[in-house]
Amino acid sequence: MITGGESGSVDVGGRRGVGDAGRPTPDAEPSPSFRVGRRRANIPPGIFGQVYSAWSIEEVGVAGALTPLAVSVLALLAERAMHPYEMYQLLLDRHEDELVKVRPGSLYHTVERLDGLGHVRACGTERSGNRPERTTYEITSTGRAALRWRLLEMLNAPVNEYPEFPVALSESHNLPADQVVNQLTDRVHALEGEIDRLTDFIDQARADDVPETYWCAADYLRAVQRAERDWIATLIHRLEHQELAWPHHSKS
């Protein structure tokens, strides 16, 4: 989370066949969301307490298929129960829409999907004025396990997300060098503006005594953008001084 509120937990029971302590009962069957499979060597056993210690989540199983938005939803519900519109507003308030693409429709669809998988469940309804009735959801024990497993996967190794900029760089030789320099100069200016904005955000978070745990992602983004800006600035210098061989140095 870029910014945080008070963290907490919701004490909820498991699905049918899971005991009060969160351990599978003797006659319990594994949840349909989890399949017996090879345990990853780099994930220590018992990472979720004793829940599902009898099984490991298959590498192609449901937890690995959780989208970033699904992870954000489960993380919110790990704090407390809430309805989807409240989730949406909280994501915006915490500026998490800068990390995850979130729209009301996609969030509602994600909640429905998580409900179908047994990771969340409806726990009540509420109505405010003349507005439609809203369903409140809470996270289940399988949802907590799936969240933790997916976070371990996401933290463990880099994934190629196929950004556009490297594609443009690899094909930029199709343009004259002076045009490339102009476009890259604009990009540097945009990056500097974003770096300044993130710096202001971090300074404000510190001034408000927000624990760094909740905004370290902003610091990461700033570091990445600084590295990109510096690399591009070096490339611009090399192109301007013709230190880098280029098919065409001018449009004319």
Secondary structure, 3 states (H helix, E strand, C coil): CCCCCCCCCCCCCCCCCECCCCCECCCCCCCCCCCCCCCCCCCCCCCCCCCCCCCCCCCCCCHHHCCHHHHHHHHHHHHCCECHHHHHHHHHHCCHHHCCCCCHHHHHHHHHHHHHHCCEEEEEEECCCCCCCEEEEEECHHHHHHHHHHHHHHHHCCCCCCCHHHHHHHHHHHCCHHHHHHHHHHHHHHHHHHHHHHHHHHHHHHHCCCCHHHCHHHHHHHHHHHHHHHHHHHHHHHHHCCCCCCCCCCCC
